Amino acid sequence: MHESRLRRAQVLAAYNETGRKALVQLLRAKLEHQAQSAERLFSHLKATITRKHRYKILIPDAIREQATLLQPACSFSELRKLESIAGRYYWQTWTHVPVSFDRSWRGCVPEHWRRAGP
């Protein structure tokens, strides 16, 4: 297939049912891998988020919850929003990860460098 025809097919895929289904499958796979990663990396932390109704949910479960909401009928805006919410949960967990430095550097490193995140 010529390169221009391939690019055209990729762009048009976003506007047909097959392309939309493929996009949802890719996003679900991405979010599932993020959830698995959060489980492996942060299982000792039991990182949770608190919902509006004052209940707590584990980060991997919150990511999977967003993945279940991904549907081919969703608009691109809705798909991006769901992916963004799940991504925010995932990256928030990194703020709990301690960062260690070699002994020769420890005295020179500012305190805020010793944790991942903002």
Secondary structure, 3 states (H helix, E strand, C coil): CCHHHHHHHHHHHCCCHHHHHHHHHHHHHHHHHHHHHHHHHHCCCCCEEECCCCCEEEHHHHHHHHHHHCCCCCCHHHHHHHHHHHHHHHHHHHHHCECCCCHHHHCCCCHHHHECCC
